[in-house]
Amino acid sequence: MTVLPYKDKDTAKKQQVADMFDSISPKYDFLNHFLSLGIDIRWRKKAIKQLQEIKPKNILDIATGTGDFAIESLSLNPEQVVGVDISEGMLSVGREKLKKRKLDDRITLKSGDSENLPFDDNMFDAIIVAFGVRNFENLEKGLTEMFRVLRPGGKVVVLEFSKPKSFPFKQLYNFYFKNILPTVGKLISKDKAAYTYLPESVKSFPDGKMFTDILDRVGFNKTQCKPLTLGISSIYTGIK
Ligand SMILES: C[S@@+](CC[C@H](N)C(=O)[O-])C[C@H]1O[C@@H](n2cnc3c(N)ncnc32)[C@H](O)[C@@H]1O
């Protein structure tokens, strides 16, 4: 079943996701760090470390949003980082951030759909996605496109929410995620749906082995899943 942000609208998931991120973009960074108590920053660092051994020169950050994962990838000293996203609102907050931090000559943010990437085959040494794949309208199509633009021997790193399994953490976390987070998110972002969509989309996302199975199916090798913080998030990797 497809989980939509705005259930009363009949537009496609992709358009709804773009509209939702446009709407919350001014508050996105603040809410991300606030609602995760800053853990998201550590997760991005850990995910980027998965690329240290291949020393990528060209990196593509898919669903880049306001560019935080792309910025973190600069720790690898690449020659080029490109970020793509379908939300102009998120990209414009990201561009402002890059300008302020004088990083706009190192990272290029472009409008682009993960399911139809505007790049040639085998162009990138590494593909990275943080908290993006869960929002794709067609997950397998998005992953197939990533595989296409990655060079043979290149590595994909996906960071995404997953579902904690151990008692009593699972119960405590579910209470926070389903009750507290949507209330605070709605209050601050003023978007009624966005922070209800978040737990719903995490619940329906094929996490853990189900996700590495899909990565295998689209062609990736040596796929792995590394759970973070008792399974709230996971890092998935694969090689082309
Ligand atoms: C939760 S944000 C993550 C942003 C950023 N990667 C981060 O770590 O903060 C998810 C992003 O995915 C983007 N997105 C969703 N579907 C997409 C698609 N089909 N193609 C490109 N971007 C997409 C949204 O617009 C949004 O900016």
PDBQT file of the ligand as one rigid body, heavy atoms in Angstrom, charges set to zero:
ROOT
HETATM    1  C1  LIG A 301      13.760  13.567   4.629  1.00  0.00    +0.000 C 
HETATM    2  S1  LIG A 301      14.419  14.504   3.312  1.00  0.00    +0.000 S 
HETATM    3  C2  LIG A 301      16.132  14.077   3.386  1.00  0.00    +0.000 C 
HETATM    4  C3  LIG A 301      17.037  15.205   2.962  1.00  0.00    +0.000 C 
HETATM    5  C4  LIG A 301      18.520  14.959   3.180  1.00  0.00    +0.000 C 
HETATM    6  N1  LIG A 301      19.002  13.835   2.410  1.00  0.00    +0.000 N 
HETATM    7  C5  LIG A 301      18.872  14.784   4.635  1.00  0.00    +0.000 C 
HETATM    8  O1  LIG A 301      19.623  13.870   4.966  1.00  0.00    +0.000 OA
HETATM    9  O2  LIG A 301      18.425  15.592   5.449  1.00  0.00    +0.000 OA
HETATM   10  C6  LIG A 301      13.860  13.595   1.926  1.00  0.00    +0.000 C 
HETATM   11  C7  LIG A 301      14.093  14.298   0.591  1.00  0.00    +0.000 C 
HETATM   12  O3  LIG A 301      13.818  13.373  -0.467  1.00  0.00    +0.000 OA
HETATM   13  C8  LIG A 301      13.365  14.114  -1.571  1.00  0.00    +0.000 C 
HETATM   14  N2  LIG A 301      12.763  13.209  -2.550  1.00  0.00    +0.000 N 
HETATM   15  C9  LIG A 301      11.674  12.425  -2.384  1.00  0.00    +0.000 A 
HETATM   16  N3  LIG A 301      11.406  11.751  -3.515  1.00  0.00    +0.000 NA
HETATM   17  C10 LIG A 301      12.362  12.099  -4.411  1.00  0.00    +0.000 A 
HETATM   18  C11 LIG A 301      12.626  11.728  -5.748  1.00  0.00    +0.000 A 
HETATM   19  N4  LIG A 301      11.821  10.888  -6.427  1.00  0.00    +0.000 N 
HETATM   20  N5  LIG A 301      13.696  12.264  -6.360  1.00  0.00    +0.000 NA
HETATM   21  C12 LIG A 301      14.496  13.153  -5.712  1.00  0.00    +0.000 A 
HETATM   22  N6  LIG A 301      14.284  13.555  -4.445  1.00  0.00    +0.000 NA
HETATM   23  C13 LIG A 301      13.233  13.032  -3.798  1.00  0.00    +0.000 A 
HETATM   24  C14 LIG A 301      12.416  15.107  -0.919  1.00  0.00    +0.000 C 
HETATM   25  O4  LIG A 301      12.085  16.183  -1.735  1.00  0.00    +0.000 OA
HETATM   26  C15 LIG A 301      13.212  15.500   0.334  1.00  0.00    +0.000 C 
HETATM   27  O5  LIG A 301      13.986  16.654   0.137  1.00  0.00    +0.000 OA
ENDROOT
TORSDOF 0
